[in-house]
Amino acid sequence: MTAPQKPSAARPKRSANPAGDAGFALPLDTQPMEARSAEALPEGKGWQFEPKWDGFRALAFKSGDHVELRAKSGKPLGRYFPEVLAMLRDLAVDNFVADGELVIEIDGRLSFDALQMRLHPAESRIRKLSVATPARLVLFDMLAADGAPLMDLPLTRRRAALDAFGKAASIPKRLIVSPYTRDRKRAETWLSESGGGTDGVVAKALDGLYTSGIRSMVKVKRLRTADCVVGGFRYASNSREVGSLLLGLYDAEGKLDHVGFTSTISDKERPAPHAQA
């Protein structure tokens, strides 16, 4: 892949009120920057590489005592992670917007299933889980610092702001700044060792701006294969058609363990498994 190009002139959509709600430095409907898939890490100078975390993408907003967590879809996440809201509210840093990933560690490994358990309608259940398995927020970009938007600055300056934020506010195992490298060989090692919490590597152009909602980053996932048993299926959203397949593997005792599910079946492919269901 060639050296990074400067981002296009397309600008992210922003709300009419530039200050956003509750005095936040950016609107709450700000969309996170996206990544396009690739089979290999980009070559040449001008790239920064970071682990691709396997969690819930989230934008963290803070203005004084007002704190918000927004999912990639724009929906509020705060009610599902009250311990993260409380942690951000207690930080000495008052006005910022940061991009990151919510993760939960179970027995020394990050667990996506533990994150999914938080999406529960009962507040009492969520509160119990927030104490038993507290989430951490891994930050990898800074969209605003000290109330000043940074999205129109290159990655090098945003990363410097993020590192400064980390020195002032990071909390071990609760609020951390993601590592990075500009050495492609080291990034290749990260890619080959990914698993147990990371599922690949993300590459960002050093001179790239934070292009909200645009696939300006490059993501490369570690590909692993297995012959799985189809143990069930999930319906597509608002439909009675098959949306994805539940997969399992037999353990040493011959018991079938759930190991994951397929990506969403496309509209073109969906009628075939639906007809056999």
N, C-alpha and C positions, 0 to 999 in steps of 0.2 A: 504494500500500500504506500502511496506517495506521501510526502510531507503534508502536514495539515494546511488546509486553506482557510482563509479568513471567512467568518460566518457571513451568510447572505444578509441582505438588507432587511429581511423579514423581521419584524419586531413582535414581541409577545403582546397578547391582548392584556390590557389592564383596566381596572375599574375606573369610573369617572372620578372617584375620590382617591387621589394618590396617597393619602395618609392611611387609607384603609380603615377598618373598624378599630375602636378603642385606642386610637393613636399608634397603631402598628406602622412600622416603616414601609410596609408593602401591603397591598390588598390581600385579604384572606383567600381570594380565588386565584391567586398566583399559581400557575402550573409549574411543576418541577421539570427541569430539563430532561429529555429522554435520550435513549441510546439505541443505535441500530446494531443489529447482529452482524458478526463477521466470523470467518473461520480461523483467522490468524490475527495476532496483534500487529498494529501498524508499525512499519519500519521508518527509519530516518529520525532526524532530530525534531524537537518541538512537541514531544508527547510526555504526558504524565500518566503513570499507571497506578491503579488502586485496586484493592480486593473488591470483588463484587459480593456484597453481603446478601445472605438468603434470609430476608426478614420482611417487614412492612415498611415501605418507603413512606417518609413523613417529612413535612415542613414544620418546623417549630417557630412559633411567633411569640415574642414577649415585648410588652410595653408596660413598665411598672409592675403592678400586681396582675395585669391581664396577660393570660397565657393561653395559647391555642396550639393544638396539634391537628394538622390536616393531612389526610391520606392523598395518595396520587390522584384519586378520583375527585378530590376536593371536599370529601365528606369529613366531618369532625371525627377525630379518633380519641379525644380526651377522656370520654366516659369509660372507655375500655382500658385505659392506662392511667388511672388516677395518681399512681405513685410517680409517674414521669411528669405530670403536670405540677405536682407538689415540689418535686426536685427543681424544675425550671423556675418556679415561682420563688424559691428560696435562694436562687443564685444572686450574687452581688451585681452581676451585669444586668442592666435594666432594659435596654432597647435593642433587640436584634431579631434577625430572621435567618435560620440555618436550615440546610438540607441534610437529611440523614436517613438512617434505617433503625427501626425498632427491632431488637432481638432479645431473646430469652435464653439463658444458659441453664441446661439441666445435666447434672453429672459431668460437667466439664465440656459439654458439647452444646452448640446452639440448636435449639429445637423449634422448627417451624410449627409443629403440632401444638406446642405450648402457646404460640401466638394465636393460632386459630381458636383455641379454647377460650380466649378472651372475648371473642365475638359472641357474647352471651347476653340474652335479654335481662337477666336478673342482676341487679346492682350488687346484691349481697354476695353472689357468686364471684363477680368481678373483684370486689374488695378482698375476698378471701384469697383469690389467686394472686392479687397484687402484692400480698404479704408473703405468700408461700413461694412464689416464683416471680420476683420483681424483674421488670424489663429494664434494659439499658438502651440508651440512645447513642448510636455511632454516627458522628458528624463527618461529612466529607465535602461540604461547600458552604460558603458564607454569602448570603444574599443581601444582608444589611448588617451594619455594625454601628453602635452608638447612634442609632436612628437614621443613619445615612445609607441609602441604597447603593449596592455594589454590583448589581447585575450588568451594568454597562462597562465594567472593568475587566481586563484580561484575567485568566485563571491565576497567573503568577501573583497578582495583587490580592485576589480573593483568598488564595491559599495562605498568604502572609497574614491576612486578617483572621483567618480561621485558626492558624497556629497561635496567634496572640490571644485569641479568645480561649483556646484550650489551656494556655498557661494560666489564665486568670480564673477559669471556671471549671475545668475538667474535674471529675470525681471518679476515682478508680472503680471499675465495674458498674458504673451507673451512667456517666456521661463521658465519652471518650472521643478522641479525634482519630479518624481512620489513618493508617499509615499510607505512604505513597513512595514511589520511586520513579526516577526518570531513566533508569537503566533497564533496557528491554530484556536483557538476560535474566535479571532478577525477577522481572514480571513473568517471564516464561516459567521460572521456578515456582512462583506463586500459583500459576495456572496449573502446573502439573501436580501440585500438592493440594489444590483446592478440594473442599469437602469438609463436612462437619461444621458448617457455618458459612462457608463461602462457596460459591459455585462458579467462579470464574474471575476474570479481570476486566476492569473498565479502563479505557484509554480516553484522555481528554487533551485537547489541543492547548498548549501553554498560552497561546495568544487568543484563545477563544473566549467570547463573552458568555454569560449565562443566558442562553436562549430558551426562555420559558416555553414549554410545550413542544419543542422542536428536537428531533433526533440528531443532536450535534455530537454526542459521545459515541464511542465504539465499545461494544461489549463482546467478549469472547468467553464462551462457556466450555468447561471441561466435559467432553462427551464420554459417557460410560454406557455400556449396553448390558442387558440381561434378558434372559428368556423368562417372562413373567406369566403368571396365571391371571386371567381376567375373572375377578371375583364378584363384580357388580358394576353398576354404573350410576352416574348422577344425571339428573335431568338438566337440560339447558335452561337458562334463566327465562322465567315466565313462559315455559313450554312443557309439553309432555313428550318431547323428543329427547333422545340421548345426547347429553352434552359432553361427557367425558367418561372414561373407563377407570374403574378401581383395580389396582394391580396388587398382586401378592407373590410371595416366594415361600416355599416350604423350608422349615428349619430342620435341624438334625434329627428331631423327634417326629418329623412328618406333619407338623402343624403348619397351617397356612398363616403367615404373617402379612399384614397390610404394609406395603412398602411405598405407596404413592399412587399417583393417578396420571393419566395422560393429559396433554394439553387439550384445550377445547377443540372438539371436532368441528371442522369447517362446515358451512351450510351446504357446500357441494357434496361433501362426504357423508353428511349426517343421515340421509335416508337409508343408506345401506345397513348400518348397525341397528337403526331404529326398526327396520323391517324384520330383523332377526331377534329383537329383544322380546 
